């Protein structure tokens, strides 16, 4: 996977990684994991996920 960062974001990310003595990739993975865990707990995300699942189930049942 490739992401594009502004020069400022890239510099800030490098600084955080350097201060934390971690590879940039590990800092990015940790940030993504934290974001996912936070979103999974939010009601709007859960509602949207349930709606998406219901639409997929409806699509599958229409195929029968």
PDBQT receptor file of N, H, CA, C and O in Angstrom, charges set to zero:
ATOM      1  N   UNK A   1       0.840  -1.164   0.000  1.00  0.00    +0.000 N 
ATOM      2  CA  UNK A   1       0.000   0.000   0.000  1.00  0.00    +0.000 C 
ATOM      3  C   UNK A   1       0.891   1.235   0.000  1.00  0.00    +0.000 C 
ATOM      4  O   UNK A   1       1.936   1.272   0.650  1.00  0.00    +0.000 OA
ATOM      5  N   UNK A   2       0.463   2.215  -0.726  1.00  0.00    +0.000 N 
ATOM      6  H   UNK A   2      -0.386   2.185  -1.254  1.00  0.00    +0.000 HD
ATOM      7  CA  UNK A   2       1.193   3.472  -0.799  1.00  0.00    +0.000 C 
ATOM      8  C   UNK A   2       0.275   4.598  -0.365  1.00  0.00    +0.000 C 
ATOM      9  O   UNK A   2      -0.889   4.641  -0.764  1.00  0.00    +0.000 OA
ATOM     10  N   UNK A   3       0.788   5.507   0.447  1.00  0.00    +0.000 N 
ATOM     11  H   UNK A   3       1.733   5.472   0.771  1.00  0.00    +0.000 HD
ATOM     12  CA  UNK A   3       0.027   6.698   0.803  1.00  0.00    +0.000 C 
ATOM     13  C   UNK A   3       0.861   7.918   0.463  1.00  0.00    +0.000 C 
ATOM     14  O   UNK A   3       2.091   7.876   0.475  1.00  0.00    +0.000 OA
ATOM     15  N   UNK A   4       0.182   8.983   0.165  1.00  0.00    +0.000 N 
ATOM     16  H   UNK A   4      -0.817   9.017   0.154  1.00  0.00    +0.000 HD
ATOM     17  CA  UNK A   4       0.874  10.233  -0.140  1.00  0.00    +0.000 C 
ATOM     18  C   UNK A   4       0.636  11.193   1.016  1.00  0.00    +0.000 C 
ATOM     19  O   UNK A   4      -0.498  11.414   1.441  1.00  0.00    +0.000 OA
ATOM     20  N   UNK A   5       1.708  11.747   1.505  1.00  0.00    +0.000 N 
ATOM     21  H   UNK A   5       2.630  11.568   1.160  1.00  0.00    +0.000 HD
ATOM     22  CA  UNK A   5       1.652  12.717   2.590  1.00  0.00    +0.000 C 
ATOM     23  C   UNK A   5       2.181  14.049   2.099  1.00  0.00    +0.000 C 
ATOM     24  O   UNK A   5       3.009  14.106   1.190  1.00  0.00    +0.000 OA
ATOM     25  N   UNK A   6       1.700  15.107   2.702  1.00  0.00    +0.000 N 
ATOM     26  H   UNK A   6       1.027  15.061   3.440  1.00  0.00    +0.000 HD
ATOM     27  CA  UNK A   6       2.300  16.408   2.407  1.00  0.00    +0.000 C 
ATOM     28  C   UNK A   6       3.714  16.388   2.985  1.00  0.00    +0.000 C 
ATOM     29  O   UNK A   6       4.044  15.550   3.825  1.00  0.00    +0.000 OA
ATOM     30  N   UNK A   7       4.526  17.310   2.529  1.00  0.00    +0.000 N 
ATOM     31  H   UNK A   7       4.257  17.990   1.847  1.00  0.00    +0.000 HD
ATOM     32  CA  UNK A   7       5.896  17.386   3.042  1.00  0.00    +0.000 C 
ATOM     33  C   UNK A   7       5.877  17.606   4.549  1.00  0.00    +0.000 C 
ATOM     34  O   UNK A   7       6.696  17.041   5.273  1.00  0.00    +0.000 OA
ATOM     35  N   UNK A   8       4.946  18.423   5.018  1.00  0.00    +0.000 N 
ATOM     36  H   UNK A   8       4.281  18.882   4.430  1.00  0.00    +0.000 HD
ATOM     37  CA  UNK A   8       4.846  18.702   6.455  1.00  0.00    +0.000 C 
ATOM     38  C   UNK A   8       4.460  17.446   7.236  1.00  0.00    +0.000 C 
ATOM     39  O   UNK A   8       5.049  17.158   8.278  1.00  0.00    +0.000 OA
ATOM     40  N   UNK A   9       3.471  16.699   6.735  1.00  0.00    +0.000 N 
ATOM     41  H   UNK A   9       2.993  16.934   5.888  1.00  0.00    +0.000 HD
ATOM     42  CA  UNK A   9       3.072  15.462   7.408  1.00  0.00    +0.000 C 
ATOM     43  C   UNK A   9       4.217  14.461   7.442  1.00  0.00    +0.000 C 
ATOM     44  O   UNK A   9       4.463  13.827   8.468  1.00  0.00    +0.000 OA
ATOM     45  N   UNK A  10       4.915  14.320   6.326  1.00  0.00    +0.000 N 
ATOM     46  H   UNK A  10       4.715  14.835   5.492  1.00  0.00    +0.000 HD
ATOM     47  CA  UNK A  10       6.033  13.374   6.258  1.00  0.00    +0.000 C 
ATOM     48  C   UNK A  10       7.119  13.749   7.264  1.00  0.00    +0.000 C 
ATOM     49  O   UNK A  10       7.683  12.884   7.934  1.00  0.00    +0.000 OA
ATOM     50  N   UNK A  11       7.404  15.042   7.360  1.00  0.00    +0.000 N 
ATOM     51  H   UNK A  11       6.946  15.744   6.815  1.00  0.00    +0.000 HD
ATOM     52  CA  UNK A  11       8.422  15.492   8.298  1.00  0.00    +0.000 C 
ATOM     53  C   UNK A  11       7.980  15.240   9.743  1.00  0.00    +0.000 C 
ATOM     54  O   UNK A  11       8.776  14.795  10.570  1.00  0.00    +0.000 OA
ATOM     55  N   UNK A  12       6.724  15.521  10.041  1.00  0.00    +0.000 N 
ATOM     56  H   UNK A  12       6.077  15.883   9.369  1.00  0.00    +0.000 HD
ATOM     57  CA  UNK A  12       6.211  15.291  11.390  1.00  0.00    +0.000 C 
ATOM     58  C   UNK A  12       6.214  13.799  11.727  1.00  0.00    +0.000 C 
ATOM     59  O   UNK A  12       6.556  13.413  12.845  1.00  0.00    +0.000 OA
ATOM     60  N   UNK A  13       5.841  12.979  10.779  1.00  0.00    +0.000 N 
ATOM     61  H   UNK A  13       5.563  13.292   9.871  1.00  0.00    +0.000 HD
ATOM     62  CA  UNK A  13       5.839  11.533  10.990  1.00  0.00    +0.000 C 
ATOM     63  C   UNK A  13       7.255  11.029  11.259  1.00  0.00    +0.000 C 
ATOM     64  O   UNK A  13       7.472  10.236  12.175  1.00  0.00    +0.000 OA
ATOM     65  N   UNK A  14       8.200  11.481  10.474  1.00  0.00    +0.000 N 
ATOM     66  H   UNK A  14       8.023  12.125   9.730  1.00  0.00    +0.000 HD
ATOM     67  CA  UNK A  14       9.604  11.107  10.681  1.00  0.00    +0.000 C 
ATOM     68  C   UNK A  14      10.080  11.528  12.065  1.00  0.00    +0.000 C 
ATOM     69  O   UNK A  14      10.796  10.782  12.733  1.00  0.00    +0.000 OA
ATOM     70  N   UNK A  15       9.686  12.717  12.492  1.00  0.00    +0.000 N 
ATOM     71  H   UNK A  15       9.105  13.323  11.949  1.00  0.00    +0.000 HD
ATOM     72  CA  UNK A  15      10.083  13.211  13.810  1.00  0.00    +0.000 C 
ATOM     73  C   UNK A  15       9.513  12.335  14.914  1.00  0.00    +0.000 C 
ATOM     74  O   UNK A  15      10.228  11.953  15.840  1.00  0.00    +0.000 OA
ATOM     75  N   UNK A  16       8.225  12.017  14.818  1.00  0.00    +0.000 N 
ATOM     76  H   UNK A  16       7.644  12.327  14.065  1.00  0.00    +0.000 HD
ATOM     77  CA  UNK A  16       7.598  11.140  15.829  1.00  0.00    +0.000 C 
ATOM     78  C   UNK A  16       8.298   9.793  15.861  1.00  0.00    +0.000 C 
ATOM     79  O   UNK A  16       8.622   9.284  16.935  1.00  0.00    +0.000 OA
ATOM     80  N   UNK A  17       8.532   9.213  14.696  1.00  0.00    +0.000 N 
ATOM     81  H   UNK A  17       8.269   9.626  13.824  1.00  0.00    +0.000 HD
ATOM     82  CA  UNK A  17       9.181   7.903  14.628  1.00  0.00    +0.000 C 
ATOM     83  C   UNK A  17      10.582   7.955  15.227  1.00  0.00    +0.000 C 
ATOM     84  O   UNK A  17      10.984   7.044  15.951  1.00  0.00    +0.000 OA
ATOM     85  N   UNK A  18      11.316   9.002  14.931  1.00  0.00    +0.000 N 
ATOM     86  H   UNK A  18      10.990   9.742  14.343  1.00  0.00    +0.000 HD
ATOM     87  CA  UNK A  18      12.671   9.147  15.453  1.00  0.00    +0.000 C 
ATOM     88  C   UNK A  18      12.660   9.289  16.969  1.00  0.00    +0.000 C 
ATOM     89  O   UNK A  18      13.430   8.627  17.665  1.00  0.00    +0.000 OA
ATOM     90  N   UNK A  19      11.788  10.152  17.479  1.00  0.00    +0.000 N 
ATOM     91  H   UNK A  19      11.162  10.690  16.914  1.00  0.00    +0.000 HD
ATOM     92  CA  UNK A  19      11.708  10.367  18.930  1.00  0.00    +0.000 C 
ATOM     93  C   UNK A  19      11.293   9.081  19.636  1.00  0.00    +0.000 C 
ATOM     94  O   UNK A  19      11.822   8.753  20.698  1.00  0.00    +0.000 OA
ATOM     95  N   UNK A  20      10.331   8.343  19.036  1.00  0.00    +0.000 N 
ATOM     96  H   UNK A  20       9.902   8.609  18.173  1.00  0.00    +0.000 HD
ATOM     97  CA  UNK A  20       9.859   7.083  19.626  1.00  0.00    +0.000 C 
ATOM     98  C   UNK A  20      10.791   5.912  19.339  1.00  0.00    +0.000 C 
ATOM     99  O   UNK A  20      10.558   4.798  19.809  1.00  0.00    +0.000 OA
ATOM    100  N   UNK A  21      11.841   6.164  18.571  1.00  0.00    +0.000 N 
ATOM    101  H   UNK A  21      12.030   7.068  18.189  1.00  0.00    +0.000 HD
ATOM    102  CA  UNK A  21      12.796   5.125  18.177  1.00  0.00    +0.000 C 
ATOM    103  C   UNK A  21      12.099   3.916  17.556  1.00  0.00    +0.000 C 
ATOM    104  O   UNK A  21      12.336   2.770  17.937  1.00  0.00    +0.000 OA
ATOM    105  N   UNK A  22      11.230   4.210  16.586  1.00  0.00    +0.000 N 
ATOM    106  H   UNK A  22      11.037   5.141  16.277  1.00  0.00    +0.000 HD
ATOM    107  CA  UNK A  22      10.497   3.179  15.862  1.00  0.00    +0.000 C 
ATOM    108  C   UNK A  22      10.580   3.476  14.366  1.00  0.00    +0.000 C 
ATOM    109  O   UNK A  22      10.770   4.622  13.958  1.00  0.00    +0.000 OA
ATOM    110  N   UNK A  23      10.437   2.442  13.569  1.00  0.00    +0.000 N 
ATOM    111  H   UNK A  23      10.282   1.511  13.900  1.00  0.00    +0.000 HD
ATOM    112  CA  UNK A  23      10.347   2.681  12.128  1.00  0.00    +0.000 C 
ATOM    113  C   UNK A  23       9.060   3.437  11.799  1.00  0.00    +0.000 C 
ATOM    114  O   UNK A  23       8.048   3.282  12.482  1.00  0.00    +0.000 OA
ATOM    115  N   UNK A  24       9.110   4.240  10.768  1.00  0.00    +0.000 N 
ATOM    116  H   UNK A  24       9.932   4.366  10.213  1.00  0.00    +0.000 HD
ATOM    117  CA  UNK A  24       7.926   4.991  10.340  1.00  0.00    +0.000 C 
ATOM    118  C   UNK A  24       6.759   4.030  10.095  1.00  0.00    +0.000 C 
ATOM    119  O   UNK A  24       5.627   4.321  10.482  1.00  0.00    +0.000 OA
ATOM    120  N   UNK A  25       7.023   2.911   9.469  1.00  0.00    +0.000 N 
ATOM    121  H   UNK A  25       7.943   2.675   9.155  1.00  0.00    +0.000 HD
ATOM    122  CA  UNK A  25       5.958   1.950   9.164  1.00  0.00    +0.000 C 
ATOM    123  C   UNK A  25       5.247   1.483  10.432  1.00  0.00    +0.000 C 
ATOM    124  O   UNK A  25       4.031   1.292  10.423  1.00  0.00    +0.000 OA
ATOM    125  N   UNK A  26       5.983   1.299  11.508  1.00  0.00    +0.000 N 
ATOM    126  H   UNK A  26       6.971   1.454  11.515  1.00  0.00    +0.000 HD
ATOM    127  CA  UNK A  26       5.368   0.856  12.762  1.00  0.00    +0.000 C 
ATOM    128  C   UNK A  26       4.493   1.945  13.360  1.00  0.00    +0.000 C 
ATOM    129  O   UNK A  26       3.426   1.657  13.901  1.00  0.00    +0.000 OA
ATOM    130  N   UNK A  27       4.932   3.181  13.267  1.00  0.00    +0.000 N 
ATOM    131  H   UNK A  27       5.799   3.415  12.827  1.00  0.00    +0.000 HD
ATOM    132  CA  UNK A  27       4.128   4.303  13.756  1.00  0.00    +0.000 C 
ATOM    133  C   UNK A  27       2.824   4.389  12.957  1.00  0.00    +0.000 C 
ATOM    134  O   UNK A  27       1.756   4.616  13.526  1.00  0.00    +0.000 OA
ATOM    135  N   UNK A  28       2.914   4.211  11.661  1.00  0.00    +0.000 N 
ATOM    136  H   UNK A  28       3.781   4.027  11.199  1.00  0.00    +0.000 HD
ATOM    137  CA  UNK A  28       1.726   4.249  10.802  1.00  0.00    +0.000 C 
ATOM    138  C   UNK A  28       0.792   3.093  11.155  1.00  0.00    +0.000 C 
ATOM    139  O   UNK A  28      -0.413   3.299  11.299  1.00  0.00    +0.000 OA
ATOM    140  N   UNK A  29       1.329   1.887  11.296  1.00  0.00    +0.000 N 
ATOM    141  H   UNK A  29       2.308   1.720  11.179  1.00  0.00    +0.000 HD
ATOM    142  CA  UNK A  29       0.490   0.730  11.651  1.00  0.00    +0.000 C 
ATOM    143  C   UNK A  29      -0.219   0.951  12.980  1.00  0.00    +0.000 C 
ATOM    144  O   UNK A  29      -1.401   0.633  13.114  1.00  0.00    +0.000 OA
ATOM    145  N   UNK A  30       0.491   1.492  13.959  1.00  0.00    +0.000 N 
ATOM    146  H   UNK A  30       1.451   1.751  13.850  1.00  0.00    +0.000 HD
ATOM    147  CA  UNK A  30      -0.103   1.749  15.277  1.00  0.00    +0.000 C 
ATOM    148  C   UNK A  30      -1.222   2.786  15.177  1.00  0.00    +0.000 C 
ATOM    149  O   UNK A  30      -2.265   2.643  15.816  1.00  0.00    +0.000 OA
ATOM    150  N   UNK A  31      -1.005   3.818  14.383  1.00  0.00    +0.000 N 
ATOM    151  H   UNK A  31      -0.158   3.934  13.864  1.00  0.00    +0.000 HD
ATOM    152  CA  UNK A  31      -2.027   4.857  14.213  1.00  0.00    +0.000 C 
ATOM    153  C   UNK A  31      -3.268   4.293  13.531  1.00  0.00    +0.000 C 
ATOM    154  O   UNK A  31      -4.392   4.625  13.907  1.00  0.00    +0.000 OA
ATOM    155  N   UNK A  32      -3.067   3.452  12.543  1.00  0.00    +0.000 N 
ATOM    156  H   UNK A  32      -2.154   3.182  12.237  1.00  0.00    +0.000 HD
ATOM    157  CA  UNK A  32      -4.195   2.833  11.845  1.00  0.00    +0.000 C 
ATOM    158  C   UNK A  32      -4.958   1.909  12.791  1.00  0.00    +0.000 C 
ATOM    159  O   UNK A  32      -6.188   1.940  12.825  1.00  0.00    +0.000 OA
ATOM    160  N   UNK A  33      -4.250   1.095  13.552  1.00  0.00    +0.000 N 
ATOM    161  H   UNK A  33      -3.250   1.069  13.525  1.00  0.00    +0.000 HD
ATOM    162  CA  UNK A  33      -4.898   0.187  14.499  1.00  0.00    +0.000 C 
ATOM    163  C   UNK A  33      -5.717   0.976  15.529  1.00  0.00    +0.000 C 
ATOM    164  O   UNK A  33      -6.837   0.592  15.866  1.00  0.00    +0.000 OA
ATOM    165  N   UNK A  34      -5.151   2.074  16.023  1.00  0.00    +0.000 N 
ATOM    166  H   UNK A  34      -4.241   2.386  15.749  1.00  0.00    +0.000 HD
ATOM    167  CA  UNK A  34      -5.860   2.907  17.001  1.00  0.00    +0.000 C 
ATOM    168  C   UNK A  34      -7.121   3.518  16.386  1.00  0.00    +0.000 C 
ATOM    169  O   UNK A  34      -8.174   3.559  17.022  1.00  0.00    +0.000 OA
ATOM    170  N   UNK A  35      -7.002   3.986  15.156  1.00  0.00    +0.000 N 
ATOM    171  H   UNK A  35      -6.147   3.953  14.639  1.00  0.00    +0.000 HD
ATOM    172  CA  UNK A  35      -8.154   4.572  14.463  1.00  0.00    +0.000 C 
ATOM    173  C   UNK A  35      -9.263   3.537  14.274  1.00  0.00    +0.000 C 
ATOM    174  O   UNK A  35     -10.434   3.829  14.513  1.00  0.00    +0.000 OA
ATOM    175  N   UNK A  36      -8.896   2.343  13.850  1.00  0.00    +0.000 N 
ATOM    176  H   UNK A  36      -7.944   2.106  13.656  1.00  0.00    +0.000 HD
ATOM    177  CA  UNK A  36      -9.886   1.290  13.633  1.00  0.00    +0.000 C 
ATOM    178  C   UNK A  36     -10.592   0.939  14.934  1.00  0.00    +0.000 C 
ATOM    179  O   UNK A  36     -11.818   0.828  14.958  1.00  0.00    +0.000 OA
ATOM    180  N   UNK A  37      -9.846   0.763  16.008  1.00  0.00    +0.000 N 
ATOM    181  H   UNK A  37      -8.850   0.853  15.988  1.00  0.00    +0.000 HD
ATOM    182  CA  UNK A  37     -10.455   0.430  17.305  1.00  0.00    +0.000 C 
ATOM    183  C   UNK A  37     -11.406   1.532  17.765  1.00  0.00    +0.000 C 
ATOM    184  O   UNK A  37     -12.486   1.243  18.280  1.00  0.00    +0.000 OA
ATOM    185  N   UNK A  38     -11.014   2.783  17.583  1.00  0.00    +0.000 N 
ATOM    186  H   UNK A  38     -10.137   3.017  17.165  1.00  0.00    +0.000 HD
ATOM    187  CA  UNK A  38     -11.865   3.907  17.966  1.00  0.00    +0.000 C 
ATOM    188  C   UNK A  38     -13.149   3.914  17.148  1.00  0.00    +0.000 C 
ATOM    189  O   UNK A  38     -14.238   4.052  17.704  1.00  0.00    +0.000 OA
ATOM    190  N   UNK A  39     -13.031   3.768  15.842  1.00  0.00    +0.000 N 
ATOM    191  H   UNK A  39     -12.146   3.656  15.390  1.00  0.00    +0.000 HD
ATOM    192  CA  UNK A  39     -14.204   3.796  14.961  1.00  0.00    +0.000 C 
ATOM    193  C   UNK A  39     -15.154   2.650  15.248  1.00  0.00    +0.000 C 
ATOM    194  O   UNK A  39     -16.369   2.839  15.207  1.00  0.00    +0.000 OA
ATOM    195  N   UNK A  40     -14.636   1.471  15.538  1.00  0.00    +0.000 N 
ATOM    196  H   UNK A  40     -13.648   1.317  15.572  1.00  0.00    +0.000 HD
ATOM    197  CA  UNK A  40     -15.495   0.312  15.802  1.00  0.00    +0.000 C 
ATOM    198  C   UNK A  40     -16.409   0.539  16.994  1.00  0.00    +0.000 C 
ATOM    199  O   UNK A  40     -17.474  -0.072  17.079  1.00  0.00    +0.000 OA
ATOM    200  N   UNK A  41     -16.011   1.406  17.916  1.00  0.00    +0.000 N 
ATOM    201  H   UNK A  41     -15.145   1.903  17.847  1.00  0.00    +0.000 HD
ATOM    202  CA  UNK A  41     -16.797   1.674  19.120  1.00  0.00    +0.000 C 
ATOM    203  C   UNK A  41     -17.838   2.778  18.918  1.00  0.00    +0.000 C 
ATOM    204  O   UNK A  41     -18.705   2.964  19.771  1.00  0.00    +0.000 OA
ATOM    205  N   UNK A  42     -17.768   3.500  17.822  1.00  0.00    +0.000 N 
ATOM    206  H   UNK A  42     -17.063   3.349  17.128  1.00  0.00    +0.000 HD
ATOM    207  CA  UNK A  42     -18.658   4.636  17.585  1.00  0.00    +0.000 C 
ATOM    208  C   UNK A  42     -19.982   4.171  16.985  1.00  0.00    +0.000 C 
ATOM    209  O   UNK A  42     -20.013   3.348  16.070  1.00  0.00    +0.000 OA
ATOM    210  N   UNK A  43     -21.076   4.716  17.519  1.00  0.00    +0.000 N 
ATOM    211  H   UNK A  43     -21.051   5.385  18.262  1.00  0.00    +0.000 HD
ATOM    212  CA  UNK A  43     -22.421   4.298  17.116  1.00  0.00    +0.000 C 
ATOM    213  C   UNK A  43     -22.671   4.528  15.627  1.00  0.00    +0.000 C 
ATOM    214  O   UNK A  43     -23.280   3.680  14.974  1.00  0.00    +0.000 OA
ATOM    215  N   UNK A  44     -22.218   5.651  15.077  1.00  0.00    +0.000 N 
ATOM    216  H   UNK A  44     -21.723   6.340  15.607  1.00  0.00    +0.000 HD
ATOM    217  CA  UNK A  44     -22.463   5.910  13.659  1.00  0.00    +0.000 C 
ATOM    218  C   UNK A  44     -21.772   4.890  12.771  1.00  0.00    +0.000 C 
ATOM    219  O   UNK A  44     -22.313   4.501  11.736  1.00  0.00    +0.000 OA
ATOM    220  N   UNK A  45     -20.589   4.456  13.162  1.00  0.00    +0.000 N 
ATOM    221  H   UNK A  45     -20.149   4.772  14.002  1.00  0.00    +0.000 HD
ATOM    222  CA  UNK A  45     -19.882   3.430  12.403  1.00  0.00    +0.000 C 
ATOM    223  C   UNK A  45     -20.636   2.105  12.487  1.00  0.00    +0.000 C 
ATOM    224  O   UNK A  45     -20.823   1.428  11.476  1.00  0.00    +0.000 OA
ATOM    225  N   UNK A  46     -21.067   1.740  13.685  1.00  0.00    +0.000 N 
ATOM    226  H   UNK A  46     -20.915   2.290  14.507  1.00  0.00    +0.000 HD
ATOM    227  CA  UNK A  46     -21.796   0.483  13.869  1.00  0.00    +0.000 C 
ATOM    228  C   UNK A  46     -23.094   0.482  13.069  1.00  0.00    +0.000 C 
ATOM    229  O   UNK A  46     -23.441  -0.526  12.455  1.00  0.00    +0.000 OA
ATOM    230  N   UNK A  47     -23.817   1.611  13.071  1.00  0.00    +0.000 N 
ATOM    231  H   UNK A  47     -23.535   2.431  13.571  1.00  0.00    +0.000 HD
ATOM    232  CA  UNK A  47     -25.055   1.711  12.295  1.00  0.00    +0.000 C 
ATOM    233  C   UNK A  47     -24.780   1.569  10.804  1.00  0.00    +0.000 C 
ATOM    234  O   UNK A  47     -25.492   0.854  10.100  1.00  0.00    +0.000 OA
ATOM    235  N   UNK A  48     -23.752   2.247  10.330  1.00  0.00    +0.000 N 
ATOM    236  H   UNK A  48     -23.173   2.828  10.902  1.00  0.00    +0.000 HD
ATOM    237  CA  UNK A  48     -23.400   2.176   8.916  1.00  0.00    +0.000 C 
ATOM    238  C   UNK A  48     -22.987   0.755   8.520  1.00  0.00    +0.000 C 
ATOM    239  O   UNK A  48     -23.350   0.270   7.449  1.00  0.00    +0.000 OA
ATOM    240  N   UNK A  49     -22.230   0.103   9.392  1.00  0.00    +0.000 N 
ATOM    241  H   UNK A  49     -21.935   0.497  10.262  1.00  0.00    +0.000 HD
ATOM    242  CA  UNK A  49     -21.806  -1.271   9.126  1.00  0.00    +0.000 C 
ATOM    243  C   UNK A  49     -23.012  -2.207   9.064  1.00  0.00    +0.000 C 
ATOM    244  O   UNK A  49     -23.096  -3.051   8.172  1.00  0.00    +0.000 OA
ATOM    245  N   UNK A  50     -23.942  -2.061  10.003  1.00  0.00    +0.000 N 
ATOM    246  H   UNK A  50     -23.874  -1.375  10.728  1.00  0.00    +0.000 HD
ATOM    247  CA  UNK A  50     -25.153  -2.899  10.005  1.00  0.00    +0.000 C 
ATOM    248  C   UNK A  50     -25.962  -2.685   8.735  1.00  0.00    +0.000 C 
ATOM    249  O   UNK A  50     -26.486  -3.642   8.166  1.00  0.00    +0.000 OA
ATOM    250  N   UNK A  51     -26.069  -1.428   8.281  1.00  0.00    +0.000 N 
ATOM    251  H   UNK A  51     -25.643  -0.651   8.743  1.00  0.00    +0.000 HD
ATOM    252  CA  UNK A  51     -26.786  -1.142   7.034  1.00  0.00    +0.000 C 
ATOM    253  C   UNK A  51     -26.096  -1.781   5.838  1.00  0.00    +0.000 C 
ATOM    254  O   UNK A  51     -26.754  -2.326   4.952  1.00  0.00    +0.000 OA
ATOM    255  N   UNK A  52     -24.781  -1.714   5.816  1.00  0.00    +0.000 N 
ATOM    256  H   UNK A  52     -24.247  -1.271   6.536  1.00  0.00    +0.000 HD
ATOM    257  CA  UNK A  52     -24.026  -2.317   4.704  1.00  0.00    +0.000 C 
ATOM    258  C   UNK A  52     -24.213  -3.833   4.687  1.00  0.00    +0.000 C 
ATOM    259  O   UNK A  52     -24.376  -4.431   3.624  1.00  0.00    +0.000 OA
ATOM    260  N   UNK A  53     -24.188  -4.446   5.858  1.00  0.00    +0.000 N 
ATOM    261  H   UNK A  53     -24.056  -3.961   6.722  1.00  0.00    +0.000 HD
ATOM    262  CA  UNK A  53     -24.389  -5.896   5.960  1.00  0.00    +0.000 C 
ATOM    263  C   UNK A  53     -25.791  -6.263   5.501  1.00  0.00    +0.000 C 
ATOM    264  O   UNK A  53     -25.973  -7.236   4.769  1.00  0.00    +0.000 OA
ATOM    265  N   UNK A  54     -26.789  -5.484   5.933  1.00  0.00    +0.000 N 
ATOM    266  H   UNK A  54     -26.641  -4.694   6.528  1.00  0.00    +0.000 HD
ATOM    267  CA  UNK A  54     -28.177  -5.754   5.539  1.00  0.00    +0.000 C 
ATOM    268  C   UNK A  54     -28.338  -5.647   4.024  1.00  0.00    +0.000 C 
ATOM    269  O   UNK A  54     -29.024  -6.470   3.417  1.00  0.00    +0.000 OA
ATOM    270  N   UNK A  55     -27.709  -4.638   3.407  1.00  0.00    +0.000 N 
ATOM    271  H   UNK A  55     -27.152  -3.970   3.900  1.00  0.00    +0.000 HD
ATOM    272  CA  UNK A  55     -27.798  -4.503   1.944  1.00  0.00    +0.000 C 
ATOM    273  C   UNK A  55     -27.140  -5.688   1.245  1.00  0.00    +0.000 C 
ATOM    274  O   UNK A  55     -27.663  -6.188   0.249  1.00  0.00    +0.000 OA
ATOM    275  N   UNK A  56     -26.005  -6.138   1.756  1.00  0.00    +0.000 N 
ATOM    276  H   UNK A  56     -25.581  -5.733   2.566  1.00  0.00    +0.000 HD
ATOM    277  CA  UNK A  56     -25.319  -7.286   1.153  1.00  0.00    +0.000 C 
ATOM    278  C   UNK A  56     -26.171  -8.547   1.298  1.00  0.00    +0.000 C 
ATOM    279  O   UNK A  56     -26.268  -9.344   0.364  1.00  0.00    +0.000 OA
ATOM    280  N   UNK A  57     -26.786  -8.726   2.466  1.00  0.00    +0.000 N 
ATOM    281  H   UNK A  57     -26.707  -8.079   3.224  1.00  0.00    +0.000 HD
ATOM    282  CA  UNK A  57     -27.646  -9.899   2.673  1.00  0.00    +0.000 C 
ATOM    283  C   UNK A  57     -28.843  -9.853   1.734  1.00  0.00    +0.000 C 
ATOM    284  O   UNK A  57     -29.255 -10.881   1.197  1.00  0.00    +0.000 OA
ATOM    285  N   UNK A  58     -29.404  -8.658   1.534  1.00  0.00    +0.000 N 
ATOM    286  H   UNK A  58     -29.069  -7.822   1.970  1.00  0.00    +0.000 HD
ATOM    287  CA  UNK A  58     -30.537  -8.511   0.618  1.00  0.00    +0.000 C 
ATOM    288  C   UNK A  58     -30.102  -8.845  -0.805  1.00  0.00    +0.000 C 
ATOM    289  O   UNK A  58     -30.831  -9.512  -1.539  1.00  0.00    +0.000 OA
ATOM    290  N   UNK A  59     -28.934  -8.391  -1.190  1.00  0.00    +0.000 N 
ATOM    291  H   UNK A  59     -28.342  -7.850  -0.594  1.00  0.00    +0.000 HD
ATOM    292  CA  UNK A  59     -28.418  -8.688  -2.526  1.00  0.00    +0.000 C 
ATOM    293  C   UNK A  59     -28.260 -10.196  -2.712  1.00  0.00    +0.000 C 
ATOM    294  O   UNK A  59     -28.628 -10.743  -3.752  1.00  0.00    +0.000 OA
ATOM    295  N   UNK A  60     -27.715 -10.857  -1.703  1.00  0.00    +0.000 N 
ATOM    296  H   UNK A  60     -27.417 -10.413  -0.858  1.00  0.00    +0.000 HD
ATOM    297  CA  UNK A  60     -27.544 -12.305  -1.797  1.00  0.00    +0.000 C 
ATOM    298  C   UNK A  60     -28.873 -13.032  -1.850  1.00  0.00    +0.000 C 
ATOM    299  O   UNK A  60     -29.021 -13.995  -2.602  1.00  0.00    +0.000 OA
ATOM    300  N   UNK A  61     -29.841 -12.588  -1.065  1.00  0.00    +0.000 N 
ATOM    301  H   UNK A  61     -29.721 -11.806  -0.454  1.00  0.00    +0.000 HD
ATOM    302  CA  UNK A  61     -31.151 -13.272  -1.068  1.00  0.00    +0.000 C 
ATOM    303  C   UNK A  61     -31.891 -13.019  -2.381  1.00  0.00    +0.000 C 
ATOM    304  O   UNK A  61     -32.697 -13.854  -2.791  1.00  0.00    +0.000 OA
ATOM    305  N   UNK A  62     -31.642 -11.904  -3.044  1.00  0.00    +0.000 N 
ATOM    306  H   UNK A  62     -30.987 -11.226  -2.711  1.00  0.00    +0.000 HD
ATOM    307  CA  UNK A  62     -32.251 -11.620  -4.348  1.00  0.00    +0.000 C 
ATOM    308  C   UNK A  62     -31.704 -12.537  -5.423  1.00  0.00    +0.000 C 
ATOM    309  O   UNK A  62     -32.346 -12.725  -6.456  1.00  0.00    +0.000 OA
ATOM    310  N   UNK A  63     -30.534 -13.110  -5.204  1.00  0.00    +0.000 N 
ATOM    311  H   UNK A  63     -30.012 -12.957  -4.364  1.00  0.00    +0.000 HD
ATOM    312  CA  UNK A  63     -29.891 -13.979  -6.196  1.00  0.00    +0.000 C 
ATOM    313  C   UNK A  63     -30.483 -15.383  -6.215  1.00  0.00    +0.000 C 
ATOM    314  O   UNK A  63     -30.255 -16.145  -7.155  1.00  0.00    +0.000 OA
ATOM    315  N   UNK A  64     -31.235 -15.720  -5.188  1.00  0.00    +0.000 N 
ATOM    316  H   UNK A  64     -31.421 -15.101  -4.425  1.00  0.00    +0.000 HD
ATOM    317  CA  UNK A  64     -31.774 -17.081  -5.104  1.00  0.00    +0.000 C 
ATOM    318  C   UNK A  64     -32.965 -17.289  -5.969  1.00  0.00    +0.000 C 
ATOM    319  O   UNK A  64     -33.522 -18.386  -5.998  1.00  0.00    +0.000 OA
TER     320      UNK A  64
